[in-house]
Amino acid sequence: MKKKLTAADMHDPQVIAETPWFSMRKVGIDVAPGERRDFYSIHYPRPAVGIVAIQDEKVLLIRHYRYLIDKVVWAIPLAASMKGRPGGRRAARAAGRDRLAGATR
C-alpha cells in the first residue's frame, strides 16, 4: 500500500514558468526512503468552469493545441473567470454559446 503524501514529503517548490492564465510548478517529492522525484504541475490562479453540452447522445468537444505536450487534443470547453468578466455560471453559458456558434459554422 502506498504511503499518504504529506507536506514533509515535498521539497524545493519552484515556479518554472508563469503567464497571466497559468503557471508551471516543480516540486521534489520523496516517493520512498532515499528516493526523490521531480513532480510537475499546472496551476490555474483563477477559477474556471467546464460545460458538457449534450444533444442526441453526442458530446460537444473542441480541438485545440496544448503547448506543454505539443499535441492537438479534444477537450471539454472551458471558460475562465477574469476580473471584469462574468463569473461561474455566466462564464459557462458564454463559453457554451461561443463554442456552439463556432461548431455550427
FINU-554868 format. One record per residue (C-alpha): x, y, z; residue in one letter. Coordinates in steps of 0.25 Angstrom, whole numbers, plus 2048, in hexadecimal, padded with zeros to 3 digits. Each point is the difference from the previous one (the first is absolute). Layout:
N
site u:X; v:Y; w:Z; res:a
...
REM end
This chain:
105
site u:800; v:800; w:800; res:m
site u:805; v:80E; w:7FC; res:k
site u:804; v:80A; w:80B; res:k
site u:7F7; v:80C; w:801; res:k
site u:807; v:80C; w:7FB; res:l
site u:802; v:80B; w:80A; res:t
site u:806; v:80E; w:800; res:a
site u:80D; v:7FB; w:806; res:a
site u:802; v:7F7; w:7F3; res:d
site u:801; v:80D; w:7F7; res:m
site u:80C; v:807; w:7FE; res:h
site u:806; v:80C; w:7F9; res:d
site u:7F3; v:805; w:7F9; res:p
site u:803; v:809; w:7F4; res:q
site u:7F8; v:808; w:7F6; res:v
site u:806; v:7FC; w:7F2; res:i
site u:7F7; v:809; w:7F7; res:a
site u:7F5; v:809; w:802; res:e
site u:7F6; v:807; w:7F7; res:t
site u:7F3; v:808; w:804; res:p
site u:7F8; v:7F3; w:7FE; res:w
site u:808; v:7F5; w:807; res:f
site u:80E; v:7FD; w:806; res:s
site u:808; v:7F3; w:7FF; res:m
site u:806; v:7FC; w:80D; res:r
site u:80A; v:7F5; w:804; res:k
site u:802; v:7FA; w:80E; res:v
site u:809; v:7F5; w:805; res:g
site u:7F8; v:7F4; w:806; res:i
site u:805; v:7F5; w:809; res:d
site u:7F9; v:7F4; w:7FA; res:v
site u:808; v:7F6; w:808; res:a
site u:80B; v:801; w:80B; res:p
site u:80C; v:805; w:7F8; res:g
site u:7F9; v:802; w:7F3; res:e
site u:7FB; v:80E; w:7FC; res:r
site u:7FA; v:803; w:7F2; res:r
site u:7FC; v:80D; w:7FA; res:d
site u:7F1; v:802; w:7FE; res:f
site u:7FB; v:80B; w:7F7; res:y
site u:7F2; v:806; w:800; res:s
site u:7F8; v:80B; w:7FA; res:i
site u:7FA; v:80A; w:809; res:h
site u:7F4; v:809; w:7FC; res:y
site u:7FF; v:80C; w:809; res:p
site u:7F2; v:804; w:7FB; res:r
site u:7F3; v:7F7; w:801; res:p
site u:7FC; v:7F9; w:7F3; res:a
site u:7F3; v:7F9; w:7FD; res:v
site u:7FE; v:7F5; w:7F6; res:g
site u:7F3; v:7FD; w:7F8; res:i
site u:7FB; v:7F3; w:7FB; res:v
site u:7F7; v:802; w:7F4; res:a
site u:7F8; v:7F4; w:7FC; res:i
site u:7F6; v:7FF; w:7F5; res:q
site u:7FB; v:7F3; w:7FA; res:d
site u:80A; v:7F8; w:808; res:e
site u:80B; v:808; w:7FA; res:k
site u:80A; v:808; w:809; res:v
site u:806; v:80D; w:7FB; res:l
site u:80F; v:800; w:800; res:l
site u:80A; v:80A; w:7FB; res:i
site u:80D; v:7FD; w:7F9; res:r
site u:80C; v:809; w:804; res:h
site u:80F; v:800; w:802; res:y
site u:806; v:7FD; w:80D; res:r
site u:80D; v:807; w:801; res:y
site u:806; v:7F8; w:80B; res:l
site u:7FE; v:7F3; w:7FA; res:i
site u:802; v:805; w:7F1; res:d
site u:7F3; v:7F9; w:7FC; res:k
site u:7F2; v:803; w:7FA; res:v
site u:7F6; v:7FA; w:80A; res:v
site u:7F1; v:7FF; w:802; res:w
site u:7FB; v:807; w:80C; res:a
site u:7F3; v:805; w:807; res:i
site u:7FE; v:80F; w:7FE; res:p
site u:805; v:808; w:80C; res:l
site u:7FE; v:80F; w:804; res:a
site u:809; v:807; w:80A; res:a
site u:7FA; v:80A; w:809; res:s
site u:808; v:80D; w:7FF; res:m
site u:800; v:80E; w:806; res:k
site u:7F5; v:808; w:7FA; res:g
site u:7FA; v:7F4; w:7F9; res:r
site u:7F4; v:7F7; w:804; res:p
site u:803; v:7F5; w:80A; res:g
site u:7FB; v:7F2; w:802; res:g
site u:7F3; v:7FD; w:7F9; res:r
site u:800; v:80C; w:7F7; res:r
site u:80E; v:7FC; w:7FB; res:a
site u:7FC; v:7F2; w:7FD; res:a
site u:7F4; v:805; w:7F9; res:r
site u:808; v:80A; w:7F8; res:a
site u:80A; v:7F5; w:7FD; res:a
site u:7F5; v:7F7; w:7FB; res:g
site u:7FA; v:80A; w:7F7; res:r
site u:80E; v:803; w:7FA; res:d
site u:804; v:7F2; w:7FE; res:r
site u:7F2; v:7FC; w:7FA; res:l
site u:801; v:80B; w:7F7; res:a
site u:80E; v:7FC; w:7FB; res:g
site u:7FC; v:7F2; w:7FF; res:a
site u:7F4; v:803; w:7F7; res:t
site u:808; v:808; w:7F6; res:r
REM end
